[in-house]
């Protein structure tokens, strides 16, 4: 304990104005290593002390010598005798001990040892007394950006000087508005009691709800713009379009500056707003039966009757398949006029054949999608939808073609119909077609499940996105 007494009892600091020179090393494992690796360094203006720090850990000593701000060094030194491990923080023979000392003149922290040398005394006249040294002043506080600093004494850092801070208009003060330069007789240090504050910009208080933008194919009219309690009404102006969700025709700007409801959109019959190519494949294998085949045809006819057809809406193709693809009875719908004779076209689709070559039919469906895409202008964002209605397992491998359709961005849906006493469906194969479990719709009660309620659910699944834009440039 005797060899380390200097770390517990040493320590007086005086703030100096010239650059102090200290020996520096970091985490050396002995004083000899610190001497070999260290060097003399001229400290910064605000570093008025040299500090030696000795720590003991599981690997032995760690010696660090450095420049230090005077008050910070003094605070570190005072920790030496504070209650800690056994029983104080500075216990050189104990694990986790930390001991520090401070000094305040050039080369005072002794590159050859671990102690800090005291101030050298000058020879005085025998009849004169040696005066106690006091610091001339505190370090000057930095300029306050976006604000002002006014101090009571000149120079600013004179003992007793009081500095007051204020911010420019549009800024608020963060920290203390007043700081005083004081002298500590015990440590012989001078410092400002409070850290300098800063000015932070005050953002303007918002008094409006967020702007709601515009409605494609419609307009918004408000009683008082976006201000509190303003009521906005929504209207569709394009023929064939109506508000969605239904009944949402106005909203109000609340006191908390939020709108009571989101803005609706103007939609038409499916597809609501997007342009779509839709290909429907109907399984006419022998397991279907003529009665169920007619139920399937009526279901598809009613389903597509709710769609709007044309180059700015839906272009469609419908065909049947079994072991072959029937291109003779295939139906194309590319304009509103094509829907006029649609019932007759459906009645002409025959039921015959056997086998279920789904992959072959998917290859044909891809060709139809490519053909329909060529009918659209390049600026139009087109969605491609494929619907497969089947009751059985494919007899050919669908993996390769479904991968091509998926990479092309085709949204594939499948209606899997299982008769109450029929053979089980191949779930894995159906998921290979859709690539999305939500696009696979099951009918476990047979073809009688192809009713109006199921048609509505299928139409909602295909036309899920109600409020999307048509043109790529607006996406």
C-alpha positions in Angstrom: 0.0 0.0 0.0 2.9 2.4 0.7 4.1 2.4 -2.9 0.8 3.8 -4.1 0.1 6.5 -1.5 0.7 9.2 -4.1 -2.5 8.2 -6.0 -4.7 8.7 -2.9 -3.2 11.8 -1.5 -1.8 13.7 -4.4 -3.8 16.2 -6.4 -4.0 20.0 -6.8 -4.9 21.7 -10.0 -4.5 25.1 -11.4 -6.0 26.0 -14.9 -3.3 27.2 -17.2 -3.7 29.1 -20.4 -0.6 27.9 -22.3 -0.5 24.4 -24.0 0.4 21.9 -21.4 2.9 19.1 -22.2 2.0 15.6 -20.8 3.4 12.1 -21.3 0.8 9.9 -23.0 0.4 6.1 -23.3 -2.7 3.9 -23.3 -3.4 0.6 -21.5 0.3 -0.3 -21.1 1.0 -3.4 -19.0 3.7 -1.8 -17.0 5.4 1.5 -16.4 8.3 0.3 -18.5 6.0 -0.5 -21.4 4.4 2.9 -21.0 7.8 4.5 -21.3 8.7 2.6 -24.4 5.4 3.2 -26.2 4.5 6.6 -25.0 5.4 10.1 -26.0 5.2 13.8 -24.9 2.1 15.5 -26.3 1.0 19.2 -26.2 -2.5 19.3 -24.8 -5.4 21.2 -26.2 -6.4 24.6 -24.8 -9.2 23.1 -22.6 -7.0 20.4 -21.1 -5.3 21.9 -18.1 -4.0 18.8 -16.3 -1.9 15.7 -16.8 -3.4 12.5 -15.5 -1.9 9.1 -14.6 -4.4 6.2 -14.3 -3.5 2.7 -13.0 -6.0 -0.2 -13.2 -5.7 -3.8 -12.1 -7.6 -6.5 -13.9 -7.2 -10.3 -14.3 -4.2 -9.8 -16.6 -2.4 -7.5 -14.3 -1.8 -3.7 -14.5 -3.0 -1.3 -17.2 -1.3 2.1 -17.2 -2.8 5.1 -19.1 -1.3 8.6 -19.1 -3.0 11.4 -20.8 -4.0 15.1 -21.1 -7.3 15.8 -19.2 -9.6 18.7 -18.5 -8.8 20.1 -15.1 -12.2 19.7 -13.5 -12.7 16.2 -14.9 -9.2 15.1 -13.7 -10.1 16.5 -10.2 -13.4 14.6 -10.2 -11.5 11.4 -11.1 -9.0 11.9 -8.4 -11.7 12.4 -5.7 -13.1 9.0 -6.6 -9.9 7.3 -5.2 -11.1 7.3 -1.6 -14.8 6.8 -2.3 -16.4 3.5 -1.0 -16.1 0.8 -3.7 -14.7 -2.7 -3.7 -12.4 -3.3 -0.8 -13.2 -0.8 0.8 -12.3 2.1 -1.6 -11.9 2.4 -5.4 -8.1 2.8 -5.2 -6.6 -0.4 -3.7 -3.6 -1.4 -5.9 -3.4 -4.9 -4.6 -7.1 -5.7 -5.2 -8.7 -6.8 -8.4 -10.6 -4.0 -10.3 -8.7 -1.3 -8.5 -8.6 2.1 -10.2 -6.2 4.8 -9.0 -5.7 8.3 -10.5 -3.5 11.3 -9.9 -3.3 14.8 -11.5 -0.8 17.6 -11.9 -0.7 20.8 -13.8 2.7 21.8 -15.2 4.8 20.7 -18.1 6.0 17.1 -18.0 4.7 16.6 -14.5 3.2 13.1 -15.0 6.6 11.5 -14.9 7.2 9.2 -17.8 9.6 7.0 -15.7 7.1 6.2 -12.9 3.4 6.1 -11.9 3.2 9.1 -9.6 2.4 12.7 -10.5 5.0 15.3 -9.4 3.9 18.3 -7.4 4.4 21.9 -8.4 8.1 23.0 -8.2 8.7 25.7 -5.7 10.6 28.9 -6.4 13.2 30.3 -3.9 11.6 33.3 -2.2 13.0 36.1 -0.1 13.2 34.9 3.5 11.0 37.7 4.8 8.3 37.1 2.2 5.5 34.6 2.4 4.7 32.3 -0.5 1.3 33.3 -1.9 -1.4 30.7 -2.7 -1.8 30.5 -6.4 -5.2 31.1 -7.9 -6.3 30.6 -11.5 -6.6 33.7 -13.5 -10.0 32.8 -15.0 -12.3 30.0 -16.2 -12.0 28.7 -19.7 -14.1 30.8 -22.1 -17.5 29.4 -22.9 -18.2 28.6 -26.6 -20.3 30.9 -28.8 -24.1 30.0 -28.7 -25.2 29.2 -32.2 -28.5 30.8 -33.1 -28.4 32.7 -29.9 -26.5 35.3 -27.7 -24.2 35.2 -24.7 -23.8 38.1 -22.3 -21.3 38.0 -19.5 -21.2 40.3 -16.5 -17.4 40.8 -16.2 -14.6 41.3 -18.7 -12.7 39.2 -19.5 -15.5 36.7 -19.6 -13.9 34.0 -17.6 -13.0 36.2 -14.6 -13.9 34.6 -11.2 -17.4 35.6 -10.3 -18.4 36.3 -14.0 -22.0 35.4 -14.8 -23.0 34.6 -18.3 -26.6 34.6 -19.5 -27.8 32.9 -22.7 -30.8 33.5 -24.9 -31.9 32.2 -28.3 -33.0 34.0 -31.5 -36.7 34.1 -32.5 -37.8 30.7 -33.7 -35.4 28.8 -31.4 -35.8 27.5 -27.9 -33.0 27.2 -25.2 -32.0 23.7 -24.2 -30.0 23.7 -20.9 -29.3 26.3 -18.3 -29.8 30.0 -19.2 -27.2 31.2 -16.6 -23.7 29.9 -15.7 -21.2 31.4 -13.2 -17.4 31.2 -13.0 -16.5 29.9 -9.5 -13.2 29.0 -7.7 -12.7 25.8 -5.7 -10.3 26.5 -2.9 -9.8 22.9 -2.2 -8.7 21.9 -5.7 -7.5 25.3 -6.8 -9.6 25.1 -9.9 -11.9 27.6 -11.6 -14.9 26.5 -13.8 -18.4 27.5 -14.9 -21.0 25.7 -12.8 -23.2 24.8 -15.7 -22.5 23.3 -19.1 -23.2 25.7 -22.0 -26.7 25.4 -23.4 -27.8 25.1 -27.1 -30.6 26.5 -29.2 -33.0 24.2 -31.0 -35.3 25.3 -33.8 -39.0 25.5 -32.9 -41.1 24.0 -35.6 -44.2 25.8 -36.7 -47.4 24.4 -35.0 -49.5 22.7 -37.6 -53.1 23.8 -37.7 -54.4 21.7 -40.6 -55.2 18.1 -41.4 -52.9 16.5 -44.0 -53.7 17.3 -47.7 -55.9 14.6 -49.1 -54.7 14.9 -52.7 -57.2 14.1 -55.5 -59.5 11.3 -56.6 -59.0 9.7 -60.0 -62.3 9.9 -62.0 -63.7 12.1 -59.3 -63.3 15.3 -57.2 -63.1 16.5 -53.6 -64.9 19.7 -52.4 -64.3 21.0 -48.8 -66.1 23.6 -46.7 -62.9 25.1 -45.3 -59.9 23.4 -47.0 -57.9 21.3 -44.6 -58.6 23.3 -41.5 -60.3 22.0 -38.3 -63.9 21.0 -38.7 -63.8 21.3 -42.5 -66.1 18.8 -44.2 -65.1 17.4 -47.5 -67.5 15.7 -50.0 -66.4 13.1 -52.6 -68.0 12.6 -56.0 -67.3 10.5 -59.1 -67.6 12.4 -62.3 -66.7 9.7 -64.9 -69.6 7.7 -66.3 -69.8 4.2 -65.0 -67.7 4.9 -61.9 -69.0 5.0 -58.3 -67.5 5.6 -54.9 -65.8 2.7 -53.0 -66.4 1.8 -50.2 -70.1 2.4 -50.9 -71.6 5.1 -48.7 -68.3 6.8 -48.0 -69.1 10.2 -49.5 -67.6 12.7 -47.0 -65.2 13.1 -44.1 -64.3 15.7 -41.4 -61.0 17.2 -40.1 -61.1 16.5 -36.4 -59.6 18.7 -33.6 -56.6 16.4 -33.4 -55.8 17.2 -37.1 -56.8 13.8 -38.4 -59.5 13.0 -41.0 -62.5 11.0 -39.8 -62.1 8.5 -42.7 -59.6 7.8 -45.5 -60.4 9.2 -49.0 -62.4 6.7 -51.1 -61.8 6.0 -54.8 -64.0 5.9 -57.9 -64.4 2.3 -59.3 -66.4 0.6 -62.0 -67.5 -3.0 -62.3 -64.7 -5.6 -62.0 -61.9 -4.8 -62.7 -62.4 -1.8 -60.4 -59.7 0.5 -62.0 -56.9 -1.7 -63.5 -56.7 -3.0 -67.0 -56.7 -6.8 -67.1 -56.2 -9.8 -69.3 -58.2 -12.8 -68.1 -58.0 -16.4 -69.4 -60.4 -19.1 -68.0 -59.7 -22.8 -68.4 -62.7 -25.2 -68.0 -61.9 -28.9 -67.3 -64.2 -31.1 -69.5 -62.8 -34.5 -68.7 -65.0 -37.5 -68.5 -65.2 -37.3 -64.7 -67.2 -34.1 -64.9 -70.4 -35.4 -66.4 -72.7 -33.5 -68.7 -75.0 -32.2 -65.9 -72.0 -30.7 -64.0 -70.5 -29.4 -67.2 -73.7 -27.3 -67.8 -73.5 -26.1 -64.2 -69.9 -25.0 -64.8 -70.7 -23.2 -68.1 -73.6 -21.3 -66.5 -71.3 -20.3 -63.5 -68.5 -19.0 -65.8 -71.1 -17.1 -68.0 -72.6 -15.4 -64.9 -69.1 -14.6 -63.5 -67.8 -12.8 -66.6 -71.1 -11.0 -67.1 -70.1 -8.8 -64.1 -66.9 -7.7 -65.8 -66.4 -4.6 -67.9 -64.8 -5.6 -71.3 -62.7 -3.4 -73.6 -59.2 -2.2 -74.1 -59.3 0.0 -71.0 -60.9 -2.7 -68.9 -60.8 -6.5 -69.5 -59.7 -8.6 -72.5 -60.7 -12.2 -72.1 -60.4 -15.7 -73.5 -62.3 -18.8 -72.4 -61.6 -22.4 -73.5 -62.2 -26.0 -72.4 -59.6 -28.8 -72.1 -59.3 -32.5 -71.4 -56.6 -34.6 -73.1 -56.7 -31.9 -75.8 -57.3 -28.1 -75.9 -60.5 -27.2 -77.8 -59.6 -24.2 -79.9 -62.6 -24.4 -82.1 -65.1 -23.4 -79.4 -62.7 -20.9 -77.8 -64.3 -17.6 -76.9 -62.6 -14.2 -77.2 -64.1 -11.1 -75.5 -62.3 -7.8 -76.5 -65.1 -5.3 -76.6 -68.5 -4.6 -75.1 -70.1 -5.8 -78.3 -68.7 -9.3 -77.8 -70.9 -9.7 -74.7 -74.0 -9.3 -76.9 -73.8 -12.9 -78.3 -72.0 -14.3 -75.3 -74.9 -16.7 -74.3 -75.0 -18.2 -77.7 -71.2 -18.7 -77.7 -71.4 -20.5 -74.4 -74.2 -22.8 -75.6 -72.0 -23.9 -78.5 -69.2 -25.2 -76.3 -69.5 -29.0 -76.4 -68.8 -31.6 -73.8 -66.8 -34.6 -74.9 -63.4 -36.2 -74.5 -61.5 -37.7 -71.7 -58.2 -37.2 -69.8 -56.9 -34.1 -67.9 -53.7 -32.7 -69.5 -53.6 -29.5 -67.4 -50.0 -28.6 -68.3 -50.8 -28.7 -72.0 -53.8 -26.4 -71.4 -51.6 -24.0 -69.3 -49.2 -23.7 -72.3 -52.1 -22.7 -74.5 -53.3 -20.2 -71.8 -49.9 -18.6 -71.8 -50.1 -18.1 -75.5 -53.5 -16.4 -75.1 -52.2 -14.1 -72.4 -49.3 -13.1 -74.7 -51.7 -12.4 -77.5 -54.0 -10.3 -75.4 -51.1 -8.3 -74.1 -50.2 -7.2 -77.6 -53.6 -5.5 -77.9 -52.8 -3.0 -75.2 -50.9 0.3 -75.4 -47.4 0.0 -73.8 -48.1 2.8 -71.4 -50.9 0.8 -69.7 -50.2 -1.3 -66.6 -51.9 -4.6 -67.4 -52.7 -7.3 -64.8 -52.8 -10.9 -66.1 -55.2 -13.3 -64.5 -55.6 -17.0 -65.1 -58.5 -19.1 -63.7 -58.5 -22.9 -63.8 -61.7 -24.8 -62.9 -61.0 -28.6 -62.4 -62.1 -31.6 -60.4 -59.1 -33.9 -60.9 -55.4 -34.5 -61.0 -53.4 -33.4 -64.0 -51.9 -36.3 -66.0 -48.9 -34.2 -67.1 -46.3 -32.3 -65.1 -47.3 -28.7 -64.4 -44.1 -27.5 -62.7 -42.3 -26.0 -65.7 -45.2 -24.1 -67.2 -46.4 -22.7 -63.9 -42.9 -21.4 -63.2 -43.0 -19.6 -66.5 -46.4 -18.1 -65.7 -45.3 -17.0 -62.3 -42.1 -15.3 -63.6 -44.3 -13.5 -66.1 -46.4 -12.0 -63.3 -49.6 -14.0 -64.0 -51.9 -14.2 -61.0 -53.2 -17.8 -61.2 -56.4 -18.9 -59.4 -57.8 -22.4 -59.2 -61.3 -23.6 -58.2 -60.9 -27.2 -57.0 -64.2 -29.1 -57.0 -64.4 -32.3 -55.0 -67.5 -34.4 -55.2 -68.8 -35.7 -51.8 -67.7 -39.3 -52.7 -65.1 -38.4 -55.4 -61.4 -39.0 -55.5 -59.2 -36.7 -53.3 -57.7 -33.7 -55.0 -53.9 -33.3 -55.5 -53.3 -30.3 -53.2 -49.6 -30.0 -54.0 -50.3 -29.9 -57.7 -53.0 -27.2 -57.3 -50.6 -25.0 -55.2 -48.0 -25.4 -57.9 -50.5 -23.8 -60.3 -51.6 -20.9 -58.0 -48.3 -20.3 -56.0 -50.5 -18.7 -53.4 -52.8 -20.6 -50.9 -55.3 -17.6 -50.9 -55.7 -18.1 -54.7 -56.8 -21.8 -54.2 -60.6 -22.0 -53.6 -62.1 -25.3 -52.6 -65.6 -26.7 -53.2 -66.0 -29.8 -51.1 -69.7 -30.3 -51.9 -69.3 -30.8 -55.6 -70.6 -28.7 -58.5 -73.7 -27.5 -56.6 -71.3 -25.2 -54.8 -70.9 -23.1 -58.0 -73.6 -20.7 -56.9 -74.0 -16.9 -56.7 -72.4 -16.6 -53.3 -69.3 -18.4 -54.5 -69.2 -16.4 -57.7 -69.2 -13.2 -55.6 -66.3 -14.5 -53.4 -64.3 -15.5 -56.5 -65.0 -12.1 -58.2 -63.8 -10.3 -55.0 -60.6 -12.4 -55.0 -59.8 -11.6 -58.6 -60.7 -7.9 -58.2 -59.1 -7.5 -54.7 -57.3 -4.2 -55.4 -60.0 -1.5 -55.5 -57.9 1.7 -55.5 -55.0 1.4 -57.9 -53.9 3.6 -60.8 -54.0 2.6 -64.4 -50.9 4.2 -65.9 -47.3 3.1 -64.9 -46.1 6.7 -64.8 -48.5 7.4 -61.9 -47.5 4.3 -59.8 
